[in-house]
């Protein structure tokens, strides 16, 4: 996790997507057999160590915010559903910073006033 001074806030959507991505990568043979479980245990260790904080958010509010974002931006910028959900969750939680390496998701987050220091 580098030199970050505060815990990185995640949602259950982030946890779900990471777990599925790891299993899918192993299925596709992009990572070795058993590595999905190994990487997941490292993630859980970071969470247990306080480096990651899973913040509970109201899914109905997140979906309502995602609907608003989709209506405002998808026809002109082509945003994917899960990318919108992540930005919506950040907004609902009152985040001021958003981490992504996806250029299009970065544009969406910045359009909504979030600072995106990476990518």
N, CA, C and O atoms as a GROMACS GRO file, in nm:
protein
  476
    1UNK      N    1   0.082  -0.120   0.000
    1UNK     CA    2   0.000   0.000   0.000
    1UNK      C    3   0.086   0.126   0.000
    1UNK      O    4   0.031   0.236   0.001
    2UNK      N    5   0.213   0.115  -0.001
    2UNK     CA    6   0.298   0.231  -0.014
    2UNK      C    7   0.299   0.318   0.109
    2UNK      O    8   0.294   0.268   0.222
    3UNK      N    9   0.306   0.450   0.088
    3UNK     CA   10   0.321   0.543   0.199
    3UNK      C   11   0.191   0.615   0.233
    3UNK      O   12   0.196   0.719   0.299
    4UNK      N   13   0.078   0.565   0.193
    4UNK     CA   14  -0.051   0.628   0.223
    4UNK      C   15  -0.068   0.637   0.375
    4UNK      O   16  -0.046   0.540   0.447
    5UNK      N   17  -0.108   0.755   0.422
    5UNK     CA   18  -0.119   0.780   0.566
    5UNK      C   19  -0.254   0.738   0.623
    5UNK      O   20  -0.264   0.707   0.742
    6UNK      N   21  -0.358   0.737   0.541
    6UNK     CA   22  -0.491   0.700   0.587
    6UNK      C   23  -0.538   0.576   0.513
    6UNK      O   24  -0.487   0.542   0.406
    7UNK      N   25  -0.637   0.510   0.572
    7UNK     CA   26  -0.692   0.390   0.509
    7UNK      C   27  -0.759   0.426   0.376
    7UNK      O   28  -0.818   0.533   0.362
    8UNK      N   29  -0.749   0.337   0.283
    8UNK     CA   30  -0.815   0.351   0.154
    8UNK      C   31  -0.958   0.301   0.171
    8UNK      O   32  -0.979   0.187   0.211
    9UNK      N   33  -1.056   0.385   0.140
    9UNK     CA   34  -1.196   0.349   0.157
    9UNK      C   35  -1.247   0.273   0.036
    9UNK      O   36  -1.227   0.315  -0.078
   10UNK      N   37  -1.313   0.162   0.062
   10UNK     CA   38  -1.373   0.078  -0.041
   10UNK      C   39  -1.519   0.056  -0.007
   10UNK      O   40  -1.564   0.086   0.103
   11UNK      N   41  -1.592   0.002  -0.104
   11UNK     CA   42  -1.730  -0.039  -0.080
   11UNK      C   43  -1.741  -0.188  -0.108
   11UNK      O   44  -1.646  -0.250  -0.158
   12UNK      N   45  -1.855  -0.246  -0.076
   12UNK     CA   46  -1.877  -0.387  -0.108
   12UNK      C   47  -1.873  -0.409  -0.258
   12UNK      O   48  -1.842  -0.520  -0.303
   13UNK      N   49  -1.904  -0.307  -0.337
   13UNK     CA   50  -1.892  -0.319  -0.483
   13UNK      C   51  -1.747  -0.340  -0.524
   13UNK      O   52  -1.718  -0.422  -0.611
   14UNK      N   53  -1.655  -0.266  -0.462
   14UNK     CA   54  -1.512  -0.283  -0.490
   14UNK      C   55  -1.466  -0.423  -0.451
   14UNK      O   56  -1.394  -0.489  -0.526
   15UNK      N   57  -1.509  -0.467  -0.333
   15UNK     CA   58  -1.470  -0.601  -0.287
   15UNK      C   59  -1.521  -0.709  -0.382
   15UNK      O   60  -1.448  -0.800  -0.419
   16UNK      N   61  -1.647  -0.696  -0.420
   16UNK     CA   62  -1.705  -0.794  -0.513
   16UNK      C   63  -1.628  -0.795  -0.645
   16UNK      O   64  -1.591  -0.901  -0.695
   17UNK      N   65  -1.605  -0.677  -0.702
   17UNK     CA   66  -1.539  -0.670  -0.832
   17UNK      C   67  -1.396  -0.725  -0.826
   17UNK      O   68  -1.353  -0.794  -0.918
   18UNK      N   69  -1.324  -0.696  -0.720
   18UNK     CA   70  -1.189  -0.749  -0.706
   18UNK      C   71  -1.190  -0.901  -0.697
   18UNK      O   72  -1.115  -0.969  -0.768
   19UNK      N   73  -1.275  -0.955  -0.611
   19UNK     CA   74  -1.283  -1.100  -0.597
   19UNK      C   75  -1.318  -1.169  -0.728
   19UNK      O   76  -1.257  -1.269  -0.764
   20UNK      N   77  -1.416  -1.115  -0.798
   20UNK     CA   78  -1.456  -1.174  -0.926
   20UNK      C   79  -1.344  -1.161  -1.029
   20UNK      O   80  -1.319  -1.255  -1.105
   21UNK      N   81  -1.277  -1.046  -1.033
   21UNK     CA   82  -1.168  -1.026  -1.129
   21UNK      C   83  -1.054  -1.125  -1.104
   21UNK      O   84  -0.994  -1.177  -1.198
   22UNK      N   85  -1.023  -1.150  -0.978
   22UNK     CA   86  -0.918  -1.245  -0.945
   22UNK      C   87  -0.955  -1.386  -0.990
   22UNK      O   88  -0.875  -1.457  -1.051
   23UNK      N   89  -1.079  -1.428  -0.959
   23UNK     CA   90  -1.124  -1.561  -1.001
   23UNK      C   91  -1.129  -1.573  -1.152
   23UNK      O   92  -1.094  -1.677  -1.208
   24UNK      N   93  -1.174  -1.467  -1.219
   24UNK     CA   94  -1.182  -1.469  -1.365
   24UNK      C   95  -1.042  -1.476  -1.427
   24UNK      O   96  -1.021  -1.546  -1.526
   25UNK      N   97  -0.948  -1.403  -1.369
   25UNK     CA   98  -0.810  -1.408  -1.418
   25UNK      C   99  -0.752  -1.548  -1.404
   25UNK      O  100  -0.682  -1.596  -1.493
   26UNK      N  101  -0.783  -1.613  -1.294
   26UNK     CA  102  -0.734  -1.750  -1.276
   26UNK      C  103  -0.803  -1.844  -1.376
   26UNK      O  104  -0.738  -1.933  -1.432
   27UNK      N  105  -0.932  -1.826  -1.397
   27UNK     CA  106  -1.006  -1.906  -1.496
   27UNK      C  107  -0.944  -1.893  -1.634
   27UNK      O  108  -0.930  -1.992  -1.706
   28UNK      N  109  -0.906  -1.770  -1.672
   28UNK     CA  110  -0.848  -1.744  -1.804
   28UNK      C  111  -0.700  -1.781  -1.811
   28UNK      O  112  -0.637  -1.769  -1.917
   29UNK      N  113  -0.645  -1.826  -1.700
   29UNK     CA  114  -0.503  -1.864  -1.691
   29UNK      C  115  -0.410  -1.742  -1.700
   29UNK      O  116  -0.293  -1.755  -1.735
   30UNK      N  117  -0.464  -1.623  -1.668
   30UNK     CA  118  -0.381  -1.503  -1.664
   30UNK      C  119  -0.296  -1.501  -1.537
   30UNK      O  120  -0.191  -1.436  -1.533
   31UNK      N  121  -0.341  -1.571  -1.435
   31UNK     CA  122  -0.263  -1.593  -1.313
   31UNK      C  123  -0.265  -1.742  -1.286
   31UNK      O  124  -0.350  -1.815  -1.336
   32UNK      N  125  -0.171  -1.787  -1.206
   32UNK     CA  126  -0.158  -1.930  -1.181
   32UNK      C  127  -0.266  -1.987  -1.091
   32UNK      O  128  -0.338  -1.914  -1.024
   33UNK      N  129  -0.275  -2.119  -1.092
   33UNK     CA  130  -0.372  -2.188  -1.008
   33UNK      C  131  -0.344  -2.156  -0.861
   33UNK      O  132  -0.231  -2.166  -0.815
   34UNK      N  133  -0.448  -2.117  -0.790
   34UNK     CA  134  -0.437  -2.083  -0.648
   34UNK      C  135  -0.398  -1.939  -0.621
   34UNK      O  136  -0.404  -1.894  -0.506
   35UNK      N  137  -0.359  -1.866  -0.724
   35UNK     CA  138  -0.316  -1.727  -0.700
   35UNK      C  139  -0.432  -1.634  -0.666
   35UNK      O  140  -0.414  -1.537  -0.593
   36UNK      N  141  -0.551  -1.663  -0.716
   36UNK     CA  142  -0.666  -1.579  -0.681
   36UNK      C  143  -0.687  -1.581  -0.530
   36UNK      O  144  -0.707  -1.476  -0.468
   37UNK      N  145  -0.682  -1.698  -0.472
   37UNK     CA  146  -0.699  -1.711  -0.327
   37UNK      C  147  -0.584  -1.643  -0.252
   37UNK      O  148  -0.606  -1.579  -0.149
   38UNK      N  149  -0.464  -1.656  -0.304
   38UNK     CA  150  -0.348  -1.591  -0.241
   38UNK      C  151  -0.362  -1.439  -0.243
   38UNK      O  152  -0.342  -1.374  -0.141
   39UNK      N  153  -0.397  -1.383  -0.359
   39UNK     CA  154  -0.414  -1.238  -0.369
   39UNK      C  155  -0.530  -1.191  -0.282
   39UNK      O  156  -0.522  -1.084  -0.221
   40UNK      N  157  -0.637  -1.271  -0.275
   40UNK     CA  158  -0.751  -1.233  -0.191
   40UNK      C  159  -0.710  -1.232  -0.044
   40UNK      O  160  -0.752  -1.143   0.030
   41UNK      N  161  -0.629  -1.328  -0.002
   41UNK     CA  162  -0.585  -1.329   0.138
   41UNK      C  163  -0.497  -1.209   0.169
   41UNK      O  164  -0.500  -1.157   0.280
   42UNK      N  165  -0.419  -1.163   0.072
   42UNK     CA  166  -0.339  -1.042   0.091
   42UNK      C  167  -0.430  -0.920   0.105
   42UNK      O  168  -0.404  -0.831   0.187
   43UNK      N  169  -0.537  -0.916   0.025
   43UNK     CA  170  -0.636  -0.809   0.036
   43UNK      C  171  -0.699  -0.809   0.175
   43UNK      O  172  -0.710  -0.705   0.239
   44UNK      N  173  -0.739  -0.927   0.222
   44UNK     CA  174  -0.801  -0.937   0.354
   44UNK      C  175  -0.703  -0.898   0.465
   44UNK      O  176  -0.744  -0.839   0.566
   45UNK      N  177  -0.576  -0.929   0.447
   45UNK     CA  178  -0.475  -0.888   0.546
   45UNK      C  179  -0.463  -0.736   0.550
   45UNK      O  180  -0.449  -0.678   0.658
   46UNK      N  181  -0.468  -0.672   0.434
   46UNK     CA  182  -0.464  -0.525   0.431
   46UNK      C  183  -0.587  -0.466   0.499
   46UNK      O  184  -0.577  -0.365   0.569
   47UNK      N  185  -0.702  -0.529   0.479
   47UNK     CA  186  -0.824  -0.482   0.545
   47UNK      C  187  -0.813  -0.502   0.696
   47UNK      O  188  -0.844  -0.411   0.773
   48UNK      N  189  -0.769  -0.618   0.739
   48UNK     CA  190  -0.754  -0.646   0.882
   48UNK      C  191  -0.649  -0.556   0.946
   48UNK      O  192  -0.660  -0.521   1.064
   49UNK      N  193  -0.548  -0.518   0.869
   49UNK     CA  194  -0.443  -0.430   0.920
   49UNK      C  195  -0.479  -0.283   0.921
   49UNK      O  196  -0.398  -0.199   0.960
   50UNK      N  197  -0.601  -0.250   0.877
   50UNK     CA  198  -0.646  -0.112   0.879
   50UNK      C  199  -0.603  -0.029   0.760
   50UNK      O  200  -0.626   0.092   0.758
   51UNK      N  201  -0.540  -0.090   0.662
   51UNK     CA  202  -0.498  -0.017   0.542
   51UNK      C  203  -0.614   0.002   0.445
   51UNK      O  204  -0.612   0.093   0.362
   52UNK      N  205  -0.714  -0.085   0.455
   52UNK     CA  206  -0.834  -0.076   0.373
   52UNK      C  207  -0.955  -0.070   0.465
   52UNK      O  208  -0.961  -0.144   0.564
   53UNK      N  209  -1.050   0.016   0.434
   53UNK     CA  210  -1.171   0.031   0.513
   53UNK      C  211  -1.290   0.010   0.422
   53UNK      O  212  -1.311   0.085   0.327
   54UNK      N  213  -1.369  -0.093   0.451
   54UNK     CA  214  -1.490  -0.116   0.372
   54UNK      C  215  -1.603  -0.035   0.433
   54UNK      O  216  -1.651  -0.065   0.543
   55UNK      N  217  -1.645   0.067   0.362
   55UNK     CA  218  -1.748   0.160   0.407
   55UNK      C  219  -1.884   0.109   0.360
   55UNK      O  220  -1.902   0.079   0.242
   56UNK      N  221  -1.978   0.100   0.451
   56UNK     CA  222  -2.114   0.057   0.417
   56UNK      C  223  -2.187   0.175   0.354
   56UNK      O  224  -2.182   0.287   0.405
   57UNK      N  225  -2.254   0.149   0.243
   57UNK     CA  226  -2.334   0.255   0.182
   57UNK      C  227  -2.469   0.197   0.140
   57UNK      O  228  -2.483   0.077   0.116
   58UNK      N  229  -2.566   0.285   0.132
   58UNK     CA  230  -2.702   0.246   0.097
   58UNK      C  231  -2.709   0.220  -0.053
   58UNK      O  232  -2.694   0.312  -0.133
   59UNK      N  233  -2.733   0.095  -0.091
   59UNK     CA  234  -2.732   0.058  -0.232
   59UNK      C  235  -2.840   0.132  -0.311
   59UNK      O  236  -2.817   0.169  -0.426
   60UNK      N  237  -2.956   0.154  -0.252
   60UNK     CA  238  -3.062   0.226  -0.323
   60UNK      C  239  -3.018   0.368  -0.356
   60UNK      O  240  -3.044   0.417  -0.466
   61UNK      N  241  -2.950   0.435  -0.263
   61UNK     CA  242  -2.900   0.570  -0.290
   61UNK      C  243  -2.792   0.568  -0.397
   61UNK      O  244  -2.787   0.657  -0.482
   62UNK      N  245  -2.706   0.466  -0.393
   62UNK     CA  246  -2.600   0.454  -0.494
   62UNK      C  247  -2.662   0.434  -0.632
   62UNK      O  248  -2.619   0.497  -0.729
   63UNK      N  249  -2.762   0.347  -0.642
   63UNK     CA  250  -2.826   0.323  -0.772
   63UNK      C  251  -2.899   0.448  -0.820
   63UNK      O  252  -2.894   0.478  -0.940
   64UNK      N  253  -2.964   0.520  -0.732
   64UNK     CA  254  -3.029   0.646  -0.772
   64UNK      C  255  -2.926   0.744  -0.827
   64UNK      O  256  -2.950   0.809  -0.929
   65UNK      N  257  -2.812   0.756  -0.760
   65UNK     CA  258  -2.706   0.845  -0.806
   65UNK      C  259  -2.650   0.795  -0.939
   65UNK      O  260  -2.619   0.876  -1.028
   66UNK      N  261  -2.635   0.665  -0.954
   66UNK     CA  262  -2.586   0.607  -1.079
   66UNK      C  263  -2.682   0.636  -1.194
   66UNK      O  264  -2.638   0.664  -1.306
   67UNK      N  265  -2.810   0.630  -1.168
   67UNK     CA  266  -2.909   0.664  -1.272
   67UNK      C  267  -2.891   0.809  -1.317
   67UNK      O  268  -2.895   0.838  -1.437
   68UNK      N  269  -2.870   0.898  -1.220
   68UNK     CA  270  -2.849   1.039  -1.254
   68UNK      C  271  -2.724   1.056  -1.339
   68UNK      O  272  -2.725   1.126  -1.440
   69UNK      N  273  -2.615   0.991  -1.297
   69UNK     CA  274  -2.490   1.001  -1.372
   69UNK      C  275  -2.504   0.943  -1.513
   69UNK      O  276  -2.455   1.001  -1.609
   70UNK      N  277  -2.570   0.831  -1.523
   70UNK     CA  278  -2.590   0.768  -1.654
   70UNK      C  279  -2.668   0.860  -1.747
   70UNK      O  280  -2.631   0.879  -1.863
   71UNK      N  281  -2.776   0.916  -1.695
   71UNK     CA  282  -2.858   1.007  -1.777
   71UNK      C  283  -2.780   1.130  -1.819
   71UNK      O  284  -2.799   1.182  -1.929
   72UNK      N  285  -2.692   1.177  -1.733
   72UNK     CA  286  -2.616   1.299  -1.762
   72UNK      C  287  -2.496   1.277  -1.853
   72UNK      O  288  -2.458   1.368  -1.927
   73UNK      N  289  -2.434   1.157  -1.849
   73UNK     CA  290  -2.305   1.141  -1.916
   73UNK      C  291  -2.291   1.026  -2.016
   73UNK      O  292  -2.207   1.034  -2.106
   74UNK      N  293  -2.370   0.921  -2.004
   74UNK     CA  294  -2.341   0.801  -2.085
   74UNK      C  295  -2.361   0.822  -2.234
   74UNK      O  296  -2.280   0.774  -2.313
   75UNK      N  297  -2.464   0.893  -2.275
   75UNK     CA  298  -2.486   0.914  -2.419
   75UNK      C  299  -2.374   0.995  -2.483
   75UNK      O  300  -2.344   0.976  -2.601
   76UNK      N  301  -2.313   1.083  -2.408
   76UNK     CA  302  -2.207   1.167  -2.466
   76UNK      C  303  -2.067   1.113  -2.441
   76UNK      O  304  -1.974   1.146  -2.515
   77UNK      N  305  -2.050   1.029  -2.338
   77UNK     CA  306  -1.916   0.984  -2.302
   77UNK      C  307  -1.898   0.832  -2.296
   77UNK      O  308  -1.786   0.785  -2.279
   78UNK      N  309  -2.007   0.757  -2.308
   78UNK     CA  310  -1.997   0.611  -2.316
   78UNK      C  311  -1.944   0.542  -2.192
   78UNK      O  312  -1.852   0.461  -2.201
   79UNK      N  313  -2.001   0.571  -2.076
   79UNK     CA  314  -1.955   0.509  -1.951
   79UNK      C  315  -2.019   0.373  -1.928
   79UNK      O  316  -2.137   0.353  -1.958
   80UNK      N  317  -1.940   0.279  -1.874
   80UNK     CA  318  -1.989   0.146  -1.841
   80UNK      C  319  -2.061   0.149  -1.707
   80UNK      O  320  -2.032   0.231  -1.620
   81UNK      N  321  -2.155   0.057  -1.692
   81UNK     CA  322  -2.239   0.054  -1.573
   81UNK      C  323  -2.164   0.044  -1.442
   81UNK      O  324  -2.191   0.120  -1.349
   82UNK      N  325  -2.070  -0.049  -1.433
   82UNK     CA  326  -1.999  -0.066  -1.306
   82UNK      C  327  -1.910   0.053  -1.277
   82UNK      O  328  -1.892   0.089  -1.160
   83UNK      N  329  -1.853   0.115  -1.380
   83UNK     CA  330  -1.773   0.236  -1.358
   83UNK      C  331  -1.859   0.347  -1.299
   83UNK      O  332  -1.815   0.419  -1.209
   84UNK      N  333  -1.980   0.359  -1.349
   84UNK     CA  334  -2.073   0.459  -1.297
   84UNK      C  335  -2.108   0.428  -1.152
   84UNK      O  336  -2.112   0.518  -1.068
   85UNK      N  337  -2.134   0.301  -1.121
   85UNK     CA  338  -2.168   0.263  -0.984
   85UNK      C  339  -2.057   0.299  -0.886
   85UNK      O  340  -2.085   0.346  -0.775
   86UNK      N  341  -1.933   0.279  -0.924
   86UNK     CA  342  -1.821   0.313  -0.835
   86UNK      C  343  -1.814   0.464  -0.809
   86UNK      O  344  -1.793   0.507  -0.696
   87UNK      N  345  -1.831   0.544  -0.913
   87UNK     CA  346  -1.831   0.689  -0.896
   87UNK      C  347  -1.951   0.731  -0.812
   87UNK      O  348  -1.938   0.816  -0.723
   88UNK      N  349  -2.067   0.673  -0.838
   88UNK     CA  350  -2.187   0.704  -0.761
   88UNK      C  351  -2.166   0.673  -0.613
   88UNK      O  352  -2.204   0.752  -0.527
   89UNK      N  353  -2.107   0.558  -0.583
   89UNK     CA  354  -2.082   0.521  -0.443
   89UNK      C  355  -1.988   0.622  -0.377
   89UNK      O  356  -2.010   0.660  -0.262
   90UNK      N  357  -1.886   0.664  -0.448
   90UNK     CA  358  -1.794   0.764  -0.392
   90UNK      C  359  -1.867   0.894  -0.361
   90UNK      O  360  -1.845   0.955  -0.256
   91UNK      N  361  -1.954   0.935  -0.450
   91UNK     CA  362  -2.030   1.058  -0.428
   91UNK      C  363  -2.125   1.044  -0.310
   91UNK      O  364  -2.135   1.135  -0.227
   92UNK      N  365  -2.195   0.932  -0.301
   92UNK     CA  366  -2.288   0.909  -0.190
   92UNK      C  367  -2.214   0.908  -0.057
   92UNK      O  368  -2.266   0.956   0.044
   93UNK      N  369  -2.093   0.854  -0.056
   93UNK     CA  370  -2.014   0.849   0.068
   93UNK      C  371  -1.946   0.981   0.100
   93UNK      O  372  -1.884   0.995   0.206
   94UNK      N  373  -1.956   1.078   0.011
   94UNK     CA  374  -1.896   1.209   0.036
   94UNK      C  375  -1.747   1.214   0.013
   94UNK      O  376  -1.677   1.297   0.071
   95UNK      N  377  -1.696   1.126  -0.072
   95UNK     CA  378  -1.553   1.125  -0.102
   95UNK      C  379  -1.513   1.252  -0.175
   95UNK      O  380  -1.595   1.313  -0.244
   96UNK      N  381  -1.388   1.292  -0.159
   96UNK     CA  382  -1.337   1.404  -0.238
   96UNK      C  383  -1.226   1.359  -0.332
   96UNK      O  384  -1.182   1.435  -0.418
   97UNK      N  385  -1.182   1.234  -0.316
   97UNK     CA  386  -1.076   1.177  -0.400
   97UNK      C  387  -1.124   1.042  -0.452
   97UNK      O  388  -1.195   0.969  -0.383
   98UNK      N  389  -1.083   1.009  -0.575
   98UNK     CA  390  -1.126   0.884  -0.639
   98UNK      C  391  -1.006   0.824  -0.710
   98UNK      O  392  -0.940   0.892  -0.788
   99UNK      N  393  -0.979   0.697  -0.685
   99UNK     CA  394  -0.864   0.631  -0.747
   99UNK      C  395  -0.911   0.540  -0.860
   99UNK      O  396  -0.996   0.453  -0.840
  100UNK      N  397  -0.854   0.559  -0.978
  100UNK     CA  398  -0.883   0.476  -1.094
  100UNK      C  399  -0.768   0.487  -1.193
  100UNK      O  400  -0.697   0.588  -1.197
  101UNK      N  401  -0.750   0.382  -1.271
  101UNK     CA  402  -0.656   0.386  -1.382
  101UNK      C  403  -0.731   0.391  -1.515
  101UNK      O  404  -0.668   0.394  -1.621
  102UNK      N  405  -0.863   0.391  -1.510
  102UNK     CA  406  -0.947   0.393  -1.629
  102UNK      C  407  -0.970   0.538  -1.671
  102UNK      O  408  -1.028   0.617  -1.596
  103UNK      N  409  -0.926   0.573  -1.792
  103UNK     CA  410  -0.932   0.712  -1.839
  103UNK      C  411  -1.075   0.764  -1.847
  103UNK      O  412  -1.101   0.879  -1.810
  104UNK      N  413  -1.168   0.682  -1.893
  104UNK     CA  414  -1.306   0.729  -1.908
  104UNK      C  415  -1.373   0.746  -1.771
  104UNK      O  416  -1.448   0.840  -1.750
  105UNK      N  417  -1.345   0.654  -1.679
  105UNK     CA  418  -1.399   0.666  -1.544
  105UNK      C  419  -1.341   0.790  -1.475
  105UNK      O  420  -1.410   0.858  -1.399
  106UNK      N  421  -1.214   0.818  -1.502
  106UNK     CA  422  -1.150   0.938  -1.447
  106UNK      C  423  -1.224   1.064  -1.494
  106UNK      O  424  -1.248   1.154  -1.414
  107UNK      N  425  -1.260   1.070  -1.622
  107UNK     CA  426  -1.333   1.186  -1.674
  107UNK      C  427  -1.466   1.203  -1.602
  107UNK      O  428  -1.504   1.315  -1.568
  108UNK      N  429  -1.535   1.093  -1.579
  108UNK     CA  430  -1.664   1.099  -1.509
  108UNK      C  431  -1.645   1.150  -1.367
  108UNK      O  432  -1.717   1.239  -1.323
  109UNK      N  433  -1.550   1.093  -1.296
  109UNK     CA  434  -1.525   1.134  -1.158
  109UNK      C  435  -1.488   1.282  -1.150
  109UNK      O  436  -1.536   1.355  -1.064
  110UNK      N  437  -1.402   1.326  -1.241
  110UNK     CA  438  -1.361   1.466  -1.241
  110UNK      C  439  -1.478   1.558  -1.278
  110UNK      O  440  -1.490   1.667  -1.223
  111UNK      N  441  -1.563   1.514  -1.369
  111UNK     CA  442  -1.680   1.594  -1.407
  111UNK      C  443  -1.772   1.617  -1.288
  111UNK      O  444  -1.844   1.716  -1.283
  112UNK      N  445  -1.768   1.525  -1.192
  112UNK     CA  446  -1.850   1.537  -1.071
  112UNK      C  447  -1.775   1.599  -0.954
  112UNK      O  448  -1.824   1.600  -0.842
  113UNK      N  449  -1.655   1.651  -0.981
  113UNK     CA  450  -1.581   1.724  -0.879
  113UNK      C  451  -1.487   1.642  -0.793
  113UNK      O  452  -1.430   1.695  -0.698
  114UNK      N  453  -1.469   1.516  -0.826
  114UNK     CA  454  -1.375   1.433  -0.750
  114UNK      C  455  -1.233   1.454  -0.801
  114UNK      O  456  -1.211   1.468  -0.922
  115UNK      N  457  -1.138   1.457  -0.711
  115UNK     CA  458  -0.997   1.466  -0.748
  115UNK      C  459  -0.948   1.325  -0.780
  115UNK      O  460  -0.968   1.233  -0.701
  116UNK      N  461  -0.884   1.309  -0.896
  116UNK     CA  462  -0.832   1.178  -0.938
  116UNK      C  463  -0.681   1.192  -0.958
  116UNK      O  464  -0.636   1.239  -1.062
  117UNK      N  465  -0.603   1.152  -0.857
  117UNK     CA  466  -0.458   1.176  -0.863
  117UNK      C  467  -0.380   1.079  -0.950
  117UNK      O  468  -0.264   1.105  -0.981
  118UNK      N  469  -0.440   0.969  -0.991
  118UNK     CA  470  -0.370   0.867  -1.071
  118UNK      C  471  -0.422   0.866  -1.213
  118UNK      O  472  -0.523   0.929  -1.245
  119UNK      N  473  -0.350   0.794  -1.298
  119UNK     CA  474  -0.397   0.769  -1.434
  119UNK      C  475  -0.378   0.886  -1.522
  119UNK      O  476  -0.413   0.880  -1.640
   0.00000   0.00000   0.00000
